[in-house]
Amino acid sequence: MADLQHQERCAFFLKRKQRFCKLVPGPGKKYCGEHANSAPENEIGAGRKRVNCPLDPNHTCYEDQLKRHLKKCNSRQGPPPVYLQKGVNSGLTCSQSKEEDTKISHHSMSKEELLTFVERVQTAYKGSVSDIPVAVLTHEGMKEMLEDPDNGASALKHLKQQASLIGHLDRLDLLKSDVCFVEFGAGRGRLSHYVQMCLPEQATSHFILIDRANTKHKFDKNVRRGEKGPDFERLKVDIEDLNLGLVPSMAEHKGPIAAISKHLCGAATDLTLRCLIETLPCKSSRNAPKDVSPSSSVGESASREHSASESTAQRNSTTAGQLVDGATSTIVRDTEEQREDWEDGKQKVLLTSGTDGSSSPPSKRLKEEDAQSTSQVEGILIALCCHHRCTWASYVGNGFFANIGFTEDDFYTLRSMSSWATCGFARGQTKNEGGNEEEEEEENSGEEGEEEKYEQSKAAAIWSVEEREEIGRQCKRLLDQGRLWYLQQGDFHTQLVRYVETDVSLENIAIVAARGKPANTT
């Protein structure tokens, strides 16, 4: 029976996932339609030929149906939405251009240079980073999912992470009605789905799921909760190009905003923070930025005052339980689809070209007097990963680095050393033992060939495996402290927490930020 089941599956082997394709091929064929091009000539024969889609070569279609496919392909380009503004969150000024990432690392350093640099890192870490508390939380709404006996090791790891993040949202008092949850790097949207599961009954919250990639929306069927409940909106856009204040549903929203993400890679975290702070109008940020010392303790925000929004009106929703898809704003109601063309808003963007002291370079900001939205970000919860993918241009903590005496070159050296924390020197493996494909890249996140290069470097002769991993963790935390510094400029109370144990995920640190109240969720 097992042999029969194997024969019925596609014969194409997926190298990254280390398994065969699970799709079922047609009668008498060994390969499914998507991998038909990999079939031997005698199998293809006089059959229908498949070609790469010209809009996205990552998938194929039948050659005789190419014109039909192009009309409905998810990668087709429509009119750009009003909220898509190229490079609005890039961190570059008007006179700057995006250059190729600098390839500076620790590999070219001598032994003496390595020792000196690590000493600087350790000194900066002791003076800037507070102790990070362990805060592994859960939520009653996740109990049934966590106790499901059918959960595999990989699924259980994800559920534990999501349950803890939701527990932190609960501690921040954000699991309530009229909150707009914005999930960055949403993928299939599992985190948002579990958040809506844990909301009170009859909650009228709104969800905006942001991702630049085309993803399967099979999971979206799980978010429909009948006639009442949250509604979901998908935006297919790069975070770098997203002016969140110009999203029509955001402009209509009058309640608090909560930003969430599970394992947002490298520079995407900085783009997200800049998007939240600089493209959304906020009453409490209209004052001049306050000076925050890089050595200030977690949760400190003396003399900060918060003026709570007086508006508690509910956002008008066309149909509860709706799903809105992408730039073309396709509203999905069961099997019906209705197209809506957003009219050009009256909102304008103010282009700034100056600098504000030691803070990061300004980007294009939403002009406050022209903004329709009176909402504000009340909480931010981001599980961090892949610090080796940060870039100096997008990084929001440039001012913090200047305060602790680190330069741009130091940033890139520190970035390359951050991978020491997770690249698996002691494990001697290149794949997550739990088979967690989604986190495989995150937990083995060194640059290509990092381990091989490292073993040839001088560092291996200086520090033990445990010492190297601790140095890598300190590098990561300094990068994260720069992000806290940036949020503190916007009147946020901030904290780093260990939201799961390391046996669940090596990338187990999350940023917790709240405006107007301490971010301590421990």
Order of alpha helices (4+ residues) and beta strands (2+ residues): alpha-beta-beta-alpha-beta-beta-alpha-alpha-alpha-alpha-beta-alpha-beta-beta-alpha-beta-alpha-beta-beta-beta-beta-beta-beta-alpha-alpha-alpha-alpha-alpha-beta-beta
